[in-house]
Amino acid sequence: MSDRNRPAAPATATASRRSVLRGLGAAVAAPLLAAGQEVPQTYTNPLGIAVADPFVLREPNGQYFVYGTGGGKGTTAYPAFTSTDVVHWQPVGEVYSRDPATAWCTDTFWAPAVYHVKDRYYLFYSAQWRDNPNKEKENYRIGAAVSDKPQGPFRDIRNAPLFDPGYPAIDAELLFDADGRVYLFYSRCCYKHPVESELADWARKEKLYTEIEESWIYGVEVKPDFTGTIGEPVMALRPPVSLSDKNAAWENLSVTTKEVNRRWTEGPCAFKHGGTYYLMYSANHYLGENYALGYATAKQPLGPYTKAANNPVLKKNTDRGGNVTGPAHNCVTYSPDGSEMLCLYAGRTAATGQRRVLFLDRMEIRKDGTLVVHGPVTTPQPLPSNRKRDG
């Protein structure tokens, strides 16, 4: 099971050169030793891994695995990478395996999430459903696969979607609650989901669009064996209905900047901190520069959720002299020693173009419950804290 509900521990000291080498591991350290160079005690974003929709699994032994969107054109999908410091990643290949001729899913493999439960690993993912009699352009559903190892191969628990809500669904994320119940959060796609709002009225008045399609985040309980769901999905988050809503200005940008007639609420990242449930989400066009990150809070796992007043907590920095656009669809983990909360997300720079690459920045939840992401940062910053390495 992931560690994202674990509270942060106290901060630590500065690293020595020799302990940094131990923390990086022989594969990284050896070439630097041979060249007689100092190992950097800092890192710089982006990390250079070309994946979108990242999800990080932290193992009890301190090893990290990150999984993301990319590939998936043959019998496998989902590139994965491993690390001991959350910065230097080594590829382990694509981890999901299927028979393209008979699998329930055909293509468009998005947003993997992997969890360690007891002695097995479970992959939740989005893909296009083969059962498509009406030839819908977006026919996505969520699947569940299992493996004995974090690097796979993962194979479907059953040759069917986890459930069928009756509309395309993507971006699966699990929340393991203290009472043993498990909840799935996902995004209903914008496709064929026009919604009336003050923004839709405005768009028609301006003769921009006749309708505005929206994606909404839902939550539903999952069966203990991950073979299906329990009860009906509950809508957790949606775009603002009123233009006076504090979150309307930033969540409406895909429409108001004339990119597209859609508003997104997707990429859920759910965790509990103290007695509060946090649900991070991404809004705006995922291929646009205004793709950004917000969050909401609740006292119960399925809500009701209230969006934060300090949203967005992560957005482009090009309007502040930077070069990062579209920083969103995140996951949360902790530094090797557990003292720092970290946000991994995908974004773009002028150098990467339309390729989304991995970024890592620090985040925190303050005493008053406010969530803050310190990013995007593209100047050198210290490696994530590791007392064993830094001692």
DRENNUBA-330584 format. One record per residue (C-alpha): residue number from 1; z, x, y. Coordinates in nm, 3 decimals. Layout:
% residues N
+-------+---------+---------+---------+
| mitor |       Z |       X |       Y |
+-------+---------+---------+---------+
|   NUM |       Z |       X |       Y |
...
+-------+---------+---------+---------+
% end
This chain:
% residues 391
+-------+---------+---------+---------+
| mitor |       Z |       X |       Y |
+-------+---------+---------+---------+
|     1 |   0.000 |   0.000 |   0.000 |
|     2 |  -0.077 |   0.133 |   0.349 |
|     3 |   0.200 |   0.265 |   0.572 |
|     4 |   0.107 |   0.084 |   0.889 |
|     5 |   0.429 |  -0.123 |   0.898 |
|     6 |   0.639 |   0.192 |   0.894 |
|     7 |   0.831 |   0.262 |   1.221 |
|     8 |   0.774 |   0.584 |   1.410 |
|     9 |   1.013 |   0.879 |   1.377 |
|    10 |   1.122 |   1.133 |   1.643 |
|    11 |   0.872 |   1.379 |   1.796 |
|    12 |   0.838 |   1.740 |   1.676 |
|    13 |   0.783 |   2.098 |   1.788 |
|    14 |   0.480 |   2.321 |   1.861 |
|    15 |   0.278 |   2.474 |   1.576 |
|    16 |   0.267 |   2.841 |   1.486 |
|    17 |  -0.066 |   2.999 |   1.387 |
|    18 |   0.035 |   3.058 |   1.023 |
|    19 |   0.178 |   2.708 |   0.974 |
|    20 |  -0.134 |   2.556 |   1.128 |
|    21 |  -0.343 |   2.740 |   0.867 |
|    22 |  -0.126 |   2.599 |   0.589 |
|    23 |  -0.163 |   2.249 |   0.728 |
|    24 |  -0.540 |   2.272 |   0.757 |
|    25 |  -0.582 |   2.389 |   0.399 |
|    26 |  -0.768 |   2.679 |   0.244 |
|    27 |  -1.116 |   2.531 |   0.278 |
|    28 |  -1.086 |   2.518 |   0.657 |
|    29 |  -0.854 |   2.811 |   0.714 |
|    30 |  -1.027 |   3.079 |   0.504 |
|    31 |  -1.341 |   3.120 |   0.719 |
|    32 |  -1.125 |   3.140 |   1.030 |
|    33 |  -0.898 |   3.402 |   0.876 |
|    34 |  -1.196 |   3.606 |   0.762 |
|    35 |  -1.336 |   3.605 |   1.113 |
|    36 |  -0.999 |   3.709 |   1.254 |
|    37 |  -0.989 |   3.407 |   1.481 |
|    38 |  -0.700 |   3.193 |   1.590 |
|    39 |  -0.703 |   2.846 |   1.441 |
|    40 |  -0.719 |   2.587 |   1.721 |
|    41 |  -0.400 |   2.391 |   1.772 |
|    42 |  -0.600 |   2.122 |   1.947 |
|    43 |  -0.892 |   1.894 |   1.867 |
|    44 |  -1.158 |   1.724 |   2.076 |
|    45 |  -1.317 |   1.381 |   2.038 |
|    46 |  -1.544 |   1.270 |   1.888 |
|    47 |  -1.457 |   1.401 |   1.542 |
|    48 |  -1.820 |   1.423 |   1.433 |
|    49 |  -1.813 |   1.173 |   1.147 |
|    50 |  -2.095 |   0.924 |   1.189 |
|    51 |  -1.936 |   0.601 |   1.065 |
|    52 |  -1.855 |   0.266 |   1.220 |
|    53 |  -1.573 |   0.019 |   1.144 |
|    54 |  -1.332 |   0.289 |   1.017 |
|    55 |  -1.035 |   0.215 |   0.797 |
|    56 |  -0.775 |   0.475 |   0.705 |
|    57 |  -0.561 |   0.489 |   0.391 |
|    58 |  -0.261 |   0.723 |   0.395 |
|    59 |  -0.134 |   0.826 |   0.054 |
|    60 |   0.233 |   0.902 |  -0.026 |
|    61 |   0.142 |   1.270 |  -0.081 |
|    62 |   0.019 |   1.297 |   0.277 |
|    63 |  -0.353 |   1.280 |   0.201 |
|    64 |  -0.566 |   1.057 |   0.421 |
|    65 |  -0.887 |   0.877 |   0.332 |
|    66 |  -1.114 |   0.714 |   0.587 |
|    67 |  -1.382 |   0.465 |   0.488 |
|    68 |  -1.655 |   0.325 |   0.709 |
|    69 |  -1.980 |   0.139 |   0.751 |
|    70 |  -2.290 |   0.340 |   0.665 |
|    71 |  -2.534 |   0.387 |   0.378 |
|    72 |  -2.539 |   0.123 |   0.107 |
|    73 |  -2.912 |   0.111 |   0.040 |
|    74 |  -2.893 |   0.190 |  -0.332 |
|    75 |  -2.634 |   0.143 |  -0.603 |
|    76 |  -2.344 |   0.263 |  -0.388 |
|    77 |  -2.200 |   0.199 |  -0.043 |
|    78 |  -1.926 |   0.302 |   0.199 |
|    79 |  -1.901 |   0.670 |   0.284 |
|    80 |  -1.549 |   0.811 |   0.258 |
|    81 |  -1.382 |   1.126 |   0.384 |
|    82 |  -1.048 |   1.292 |   0.314 |
|    83 |  -0.810 |   1.491 |   0.534 |
|    84 |  -0.457 |   1.627 |   0.553 |
|    85 |  -0.428 |   1.623 |   0.933 |
|    86 |  -0.635 |   1.315 |   1.038 |
|    87 |  -0.872 |   1.543 |   1.232 |
|    88 |  -1.060 |   1.768 |   0.988 |
|    89 |  -1.242 |   1.552 |   0.733 |
|    90 |  -1.430 |   1.640 |   0.417 |
|    91 |  -1.682 |   1.397 |   0.262 |
|    92 |  -1.613 |   1.251 |  -0.083 |
|    93 |  -1.935 |   1.048 |  -0.111 |
|    94 |  -1.994 |   0.674 |  -0.126 |
|    95 |  -1.714 |   0.497 |  -0.310 |
|    96 |  -1.839 |   0.148 |  -0.401 |
|    97 |  -2.067 |   0.107 |  -0.704 |
|    98 |  -2.271 |  -0.191 |  -0.816 |
|    99 |  -2.585 |  -0.295 |  -1.005 |
|   100 |  -2.830 |  -0.406 |  -0.733 |
|   101 |  -3.013 |  -0.633 |  -0.980 |
|   102 |  -2.712 |  -0.846 |  -1.069 |
|   103 |  -2.441 |  -0.795 |  -0.805 |
|   104 |  -2.335 |  -1.092 |  -0.593 |
|   105 |  -2.412 |  -0.888 |  -0.279 |
|   106 |  -2.752 |  -0.752 |  -0.179 |
|   107 |  -2.728 |  -0.545 |   0.141 |
|   108 |  -2.567 |  -0.506 |   0.486 |
|   109 |  -2.245 |  -0.343 |   0.366 |
|   110 |  -1.993 |  -0.349 |   0.649 |
|   111 |  -1.629 |  -0.283 |   0.730 |
|   112 |  -1.451 |  -0.153 |   0.417 |
|   113 |  -1.071 |  -0.162 |   0.391 |
|   114 |  -0.882 |   0.006 |   0.105 |
|   115 |  -0.520 |  -0.052 |  -0.004 |
|   116 |  -0.298 |   0.122 |  -0.259 |
|   117 |  -0.108 |  -0.145 |  -0.451 |
|   118 |   0.113 |  -0.029 |  -0.738 |
|   119 |  -0.109 |   0.203 |  -0.943 |
|   120 |  -0.449 |   0.075 |  -0.830 |
|   121 |  -0.670 |   0.074 |  -0.522 |
|   122 |  -0.836 |  -0.235 |  -0.378 |
|   123 |  -1.143 |  -0.241 |  -0.157 |
|   124 |  -1.222 |  -0.540 |   0.065 |
|   125 |  -1.563 |  -0.543 |   0.228 |
|   126 |  -1.840 |  -0.753 |   0.384 |
|   127 |  -2.195 |  -0.789 |   0.252 |
|   128 |  -2.489 |  -1.026 |   0.238 |
|   129 |  -2.447 |  -1.291 |  -0.035 |
|   130 |  -2.727 |  -1.325 |  -0.289 |
|   131 |  -2.668 |  -1.701 |  -0.314 |
|   132 |  -2.879 |  -1.799 |  -0.013 |
|   133 |  -3.097 |  -2.103 |  -0.091 |
|   134 |  -3.159 |  -2.179 |   0.278 |
|   135 |  -3.255 |  -1.817 |   0.351 |
|   136 |  -2.996 |  -1.779 |   0.624 |
|   137 |  -3.038 |  -1.463 |   0.832 |
|   138 |  -2.663 |  -1.406 |   0.827 |
|   139 |  -2.513 |  -1.503 |   0.491 |
|   140 |  -2.223 |  -1.258 |   0.479 |
|   141 |  -1.916 |  -1.303 |   0.263 |
|   142 |  -1.614 |  -1.089 |   0.175 |
|   143 |  -1.583 |  -0.915 |  -0.160 |
|   144 |  -1.297 |  -0.744 |  -0.342 |
|   145 |  -1.329 |  -0.442 |  -0.572 |
|   146 |  -1.083 |  -0.222 |  -0.760 |
|   147 |  -1.053 |   0.142 |  -0.867 |
|   148 |  -0.801 |   0.377 |  -1.025 |
|   149 |  -0.865 |   0.636 |  -0.752 |
|   150 |  -0.896 |   0.623 |  -0.373 |
|   151 |  -1.237 |   0.791 |  -0.393 |
|   152 |  -1.363 |   0.528 |  -0.638 |
|   153 |  -1.581 |   0.424 |  -0.794 |
|   154 |  -1.479 |   0.077 |  -0.682 |
|   155 |  -1.623 |  -0.211 |  -0.886 |
|   156 |  -1.601 |  -0.580 |  -0.806 |
|   157 |  -1.302 |  -0.767 |  -0.947 |
|   158 |  -1.542 |  -1.049 |  -1.020 |
|   159 |  -1.914 |  -1.087 |  -0.950 |
|   160 |  -1.865 |  -1.330 |  -0.661 |
|   161 |  -1.726 |  -1.335 |  -0.309 |
|   162 |  -1.348 |  -1.350 |  -0.274 |
|   163 |  -1.390 |  -1.702 |  -0.133 |
|   164 |  -1.651 |  -1.915 |   0.043 |
|   165 |  -1.536 |  -2.060 |   0.378 |
|   166 |  -1.873 |  -2.227 |   0.429 |
|   167 |  -1.992 |  -1.989 |   0.703 |
|   168 |  -2.071 |  -1.616 |   0.725 |
|   169 |  -1.757 |  -1.398 |   0.726 |
|   170 |  -1.708 |  -1.024 |   0.788 |
|   171 |  -1.447 |  -0.759 |   0.872 |
|   172 |  -1.175 |  -0.809 |   0.611 |
|   173 |  -0.825 |  -0.678 |   0.681 |
|   174 |  -0.504 |  -0.735 |   0.483 |
|   175 |  -0.147 |  -0.776 |   0.603 |
|   176 |   0.130 |  -0.719 |   0.346 |
|   177 |   0.436 |  -0.909 |   0.461 |
|   178 |   0.799 |  -0.824 |   0.378 |
|   179 |   0.837 |  -1.132 |   0.156 |
|   180 |   0.560 |  -1.010 |  -0.075 |
|   181 |   0.292 |  -1.247 |   0.051 |
|   182 |  -0.045 |  -1.104 |   0.148 |
|   183 |  -0.271 |  -1.234 |   0.423 |
|   184 |  -0.641 |  -1.175 |   0.482 |
|   185 |  -0.780 |  -1.166 |   0.835 |
|   186 |  -1.154 |  -1.186 |   0.890 |
|   187 |  -1.414 |  -1.279 |   1.149 |
|   188 |  -1.635 |  -1.585 |   1.133 |
|   189 |  -1.977 |  -1.469 |   1.255 |
|   190 |  -2.139 |  -1.593 |   1.575 |
|   191 |  -2.441 |  -1.705 |   1.375 |
|   192 |  -2.510 |  -2.078 |   1.420 |
|   193 |  -2.168 |  -2.126 |   1.580 |
|   194 |  -2.234 |  -2.253 |   1.935 |
|   195 |  -1.913 |  -2.335 |   2.123 |
|   196 |  -1.862 |  -2.525 |   2.446 |
|   197 |  -1.664 |  -2.349 |   2.717 |
|   198 |  -1.665 |  -2.295 |   3.091 |
|   199 |  -1.872 |  -1.983 |   3.029 |
|   200 |  -2.132 |  -2.187 |   2.839 |
|   201 |  -2.148 |  -2.428 |   3.135 |
|   202 |  -2.190 |  -2.133 |   3.372 |
|   203 |  -2.468 |  -1.979 |   3.160 |
|   204 |  -2.662 |  -2.304 |   3.160 |
|   205 |  -2.617 |  -2.344 |   3.536 |
|   206 |  -2.745 |  -1.990 |   3.589 |
|   207 |  -3.035 |  -2.065 |   3.352 |
|   208 |  -2.940 |  -1.767 |   3.134 |
|   209 |  -2.874 |  -1.937 |   2.800 |
|   210 |  -2.869 |  -2.291 |   2.667 |
|   211 |  -2.575 |  -2.217 |   2.435 |
|   212 |  -2.318 |  -1.949 |   2.365 |
|   213 |  -2.241 |  -1.859 |   2.003 |
|   214 |  -1.896 |  -1.722 |   1.922 |
|   215 |  -1.716 |  -1.538 |   1.644 |
|   216 |  -1.352 |  -1.627 |   1.574 |
|   217 |  -1.083 |  -1.448 |   1.375 |
|   218 |  -0.916 |  -1.643 |   1.093 |
|   219 |  -0.623 |  -1.571 |   0.864 |
|   220 |  -0.559 |  -1.697 |   0.511 |
|   221 |  -0.315 |  -1.612 |   0.233 |
|   222 |  -0.455 |  -1.415 |  -0.063 |
|   223 |  -0.363 |  -1.454 |  -0.429 |
|   224 |  -0.140 |  -1.175 |  -0.565 |
|   225 |  -0.416 |  -1.055 |  -0.800 |
|   226 |  -0.676 |  -1.057 |  -0.518 |
|   227 |  -0.907 |  -1.296 |  -0.705 |
|   228 |  -0.909 |  -1.563 |  -0.435 |
|   229 |  -0.728 |  -1.726 |  -0.144 |
|   230 |  -0.443 |  -1.978 |  -0.109 |
|   231 |  -0.475 |  -2.272 |   0.126 |
|   232 |  -0.713 |  -2.318 |   0.415 |
|   233 |  -0.798 |  -2.048 |   0.671 |
|   234 |  -0.619 |  -2.074 |   1.008 |
|   235 |  -0.794 |  -1.980 |   1.331 |
|   236 |  -0.596 |  -1.695 |   1.486 |
|   237 |  -0.808 |  -1.578 |   1.781 |
|   238 |  -1.115 |  -1.693 |   1.971 |
|   239 |  -1.282 |  -1.610 |   2.305 |
|   240 |  -1.131 |  -1.768 |   2.617 |
|   241 |  -1.228 |  -2.130 |   2.686 |
|   242 |  -1.149 |  -2.111 |   3.058 |
|   243 |  -1.293 |  -1.867 |   3.309 |
|   244 |  -0.947 |  -1.841 |   3.465 |
|   245 |  -0.802 |  -1.693 |   3.143 |
|   246 |  -0.672 |  -1.340 |   3.204 |
|   247 |  -0.889 |  -1.208 |   2.919 |
|   248 |  -1.208 |  -1.388 |   3.019 |
|   249 |  -1.349 |  -1.122 |   3.251 |
|   250 |  -1.366 |  -0.846 |   2.988 |
|   251 |  -1.438 |  -1.067 |   2.685 |
|   252 |  -1.731 |  -1.238 |   2.862 |
|   253 |  -1.921 |  -0.922 |   2.948 |
|   254 |  -2.189 |  -0.956 |   2.678 |
|   255 |  -2.292 |  -1.283 |   2.843 |
|   256 |  -2.226 |  -1.208 |   3.211 |
|   257 |  -2.416 |  -0.877 |   3.192 |
|   258 |  -2.706 |  -1.067 |   3.030 |
|   259 |  -2.698 |  -0.873 |   2.702 |
|   260 |  -2.697 |  -1.168 |   2.464 |
|   261 |  -2.582 |  -1.531 |   2.430 |
|   262 |  -2.286 |  -1.438 |   2.209 |
|   263 |  -1.914 |  -1.367 |   2.244 |
|   264 |  -1.740 |  -1.175 |   1.967 |
|   265 |  -1.384 |  -1.175 |   1.838 |
|   266 |  -1.400 |  -0.944 |   1.538 |
|   267 |  -1.269 |  -0.628 |   1.370 |
|   268 |  -0.912 |  -0.755 |   1.309 |
|   269 |  -0.643 |  -0.491 |   1.261 |
|   270 |  -0.314 |  -0.654 |   1.161 |
|   271 |   0.032 |  -0.499 |   1.128 |
|   272 |   0.397 |  -0.577 |   1.188 |
|   273 |   0.616 |  -0.375 |   1.422 |
|   274 |   0.982 |  -0.470 |   1.443 |
|   275 |   0.988 |  -0.848 |   1.428 |
|   276 |   0.645 |  -0.896 |   1.586 |
|   277 |   0.303 |  -0.932 |   1.426 |
|   278 |   0.021 |  -0.753 |   1.607 |
|   279 |  -0.344 |  -0.847 |   1.569 |
|   280 |  -0.585 |  -0.605 |   1.734 |
|   281 |  -0.943 |  -0.722 |   1.783 |
|   282 |  -1.278 |  -0.616 |   1.925 |
|   283 |  -1.482 |  -0.815 |   2.176 |
|   284 |  -1.837 |  -0.799 |   2.316 |
|   285 |  -2.162 |  -0.683 |   2.160 |
|   286 |  -2.096 |  -0.414 |   1.898 |
|   287 |  -2.418 |  -0.236 |   1.999 |
|   288 |  -2.341 |  -0.254 |   2.370 |
|   289 |  -2.145 |  -0.035 |   2.609 |
|   290 |  -1.881 |  -0.304 |   2.673 |
|   291 |  -1.754 |  -0.329 |   2.315 |
|   292 |  -1.379 |  -0.294 |   2.370 |
|   293 |  -1.038 |  -0.342 |   2.212 |
|   294 |  -0.761 |  -0.594 |   2.274 |
|   295 |  -0.457 |  -0.730 |   2.090 |
|   296 |  -0.243 |  -1.039 |   2.047 |
|   297 |   0.108 |  -1.098 |   1.914 |
|   298 |   0.288 |  -1.362 |   1.709 |
|   299 |   0.620 |  -1.432 |   1.539 |
|   300 |   0.457 |  -1.554 |   1.217 |
|   301 |   0.178 |  -1.380 |   1.019 |
|   302 |  -0.074 |  -1.661 |   1.076 |
|   303 |   0.031 |  -1.720 |   1.433 |
|   304 |   0.000 |  -1.879 |   1.677 |
|   305 |  -0.114 |  -1.556 |   1.843 |
|   306 |  -0.094 |  -1.491 |   2.217 |
|   307 |  -0.333 |  -1.242 |   2.373 |
|   308 |  -0.176 |  -0.960 |   2.573 |
|   309 |  -0.184 |  -0.940 |   2.951 |
|   310 |  -0.273 |  -0.569 |   2.944 |
|   311 |  -0.600 |  -0.617 |   2.756 |
|   312 |  -0.835 |  -0.445 |   2.705 |
|   313 |  -0.631 |  -0.154 |   2.572 |
|   314 |  -0.941 |   0.057 |   2.501 |
|   315 |  -1.277 |   0.041 |   2.677 |
|   316 |  -1.565 |   0.258 |   2.798 |
|   317 |  -1.483 |   0.537 |   3.042 |
|   318 |  -1.826 |   0.584 |   3.197 |
|   319 |  -1.707 |   0.392 |   3.502 |
|   320 |  -1.436 |   0.658 |   3.542 |
|   321 |  -1.659 |   0.964 |   3.509 |
|   322 |  -1.648 |   0.985 |   3.127 |
|   323 |  -1.920 |   0.958 |   2.864 |
|   324 |  -1.775 |   0.718 |   2.602 |
|   325 |  -1.909 |   0.367 |   2.553 |
|   326 |  -1.835 |   0.091 |   2.301 |
|   327 |  -1.496 |   0.220 |   2.173 |
|   328 |  -1.367 |  -0.049 |   1.937 |
|   329 |  -1.322 |  -0.176 |   1.580 |
|   330 |  -1.016 |   0.031 |   1.506 |
|   331 |  -0.755 |   0.102 |   1.243 |
|   332 |  -0.399 |   0.230 |   1.278 |
|   333 |  -0.212 |   0.507 |   1.099 |
|   334 |   0.057 |   0.768 |   1.164 |
|   335 |   0.061 |   1.144 |   1.207 |
|   336 |   0.144 |   1.356 |   0.899 |
|   337 |   0.515 |   1.361 |   0.986 |
|   338 |   0.522 |   0.992 |   1.082 |
|   339 |   0.627 |   1.054 |   1.441 |
|   340 |   0.307 |   0.949 |   1.618 |
|   341 |   0.114 |   0.623 |   1.597 |
|   342 |  -0.260 |   0.689 |   1.590 |
|   343 |  -0.567 |   0.479 |   1.660 |
|   344 |  -0.894 |   0.564 |   1.485 |
|   345 |  -1.201 |   0.386 |   1.615 |
|   346 |  -1.576 |   0.420 |   1.650 |
|   347 |  -1.761 |   0.480 |   1.975 |
|   348 |  -2.062 |   0.648 |   2.130 |
|   349 |  -2.133 |   0.923 |   2.378 |
|   350 |  -2.448 |   1.028 |   2.561 |
|   351 |  -2.498 |   1.291 |   2.289 |
|   352 |  -2.463 |   1.053 |   1.993 |
|   353 |  -2.687 |   0.781 |   2.136 |
|   354 |  -2.673 |   0.463 |   1.927 |
|   355 |  -2.491 |   0.641 |   1.641 |
|   356 |  -2.128 |   0.541 |   1.626 |
|   357 |  -1.890 |   0.826 |   1.554 |
|   358 |  -1.519 |   0.855 |   1.484 |
|   359 |  -1.258 |   0.902 |   1.757 |
|   360 |  -0.883 |   0.959 |   1.722 |
|   361 |  -0.632 |   0.893 |   1.998 |
|   362 |  -0.261 |   0.834 |   2.022 |
|   363 |  -0.116 |   0.489 |   2.069 |
|   364 |   0.231 |   0.347 |   2.110 |
|   365 |   0.428 |   0.025 |   2.118 |
|   366 |   0.674 |   0.041 |   2.402 |
|   367 |   1.027 |  -0.096 |   2.401 |
|   368 |   0.911 |  -0.420 |   2.562 |
|   369 |   0.653 |  -0.470 |   2.284 |
|   370 |   0.351 |  -0.369 |   2.492 |
|   371 |   0.082 |  -0.192 |   2.290 |
|   372 |  -0.095 |   0.099 |   2.461 |
|   373 |  -0.385 |   0.315 |   2.339 |
|   374 |  -0.412 |   0.651 |   2.518 |
|   375 |  -0.789 |   0.686 |   2.514 |
|   376 |  -1.071 |   0.746 |   2.503 |
|   377 |  -0.980 |   1.114 |   2.547 |
|   378 |  -1.260 |   1.372 |   2.526 |
|   379 |  -1.065 |   1.675 |   2.648 |
|   380 |  -0.868 |   1.896 |   2.403 |
|   381 |  -0.540 |   1.742 |   2.285 |
|   382 |  -0.275 |   1.859 |   2.036 |
|   383 |  -0.327 |   1.801 |   1.666 |
|   384 |  -0.129 |   1.506 |   1.530 |
|   385 |   0.232 |   1.607 |   1.476 |
|   386 |   0.332 |   1.763 |   1.143 |
|   387 |   0.681 |   1.909 |   1.117 |
|   388 |   0.601 |   2.090 |   0.791 |
|   389 |   0.305 |   2.256 |   0.954 |
|   390 |   0.464 |   2.304 |   1.294 |
|   391 |   0.802 |   2.436 |   1.176 |
+-------+---------+---------+---------+
% end
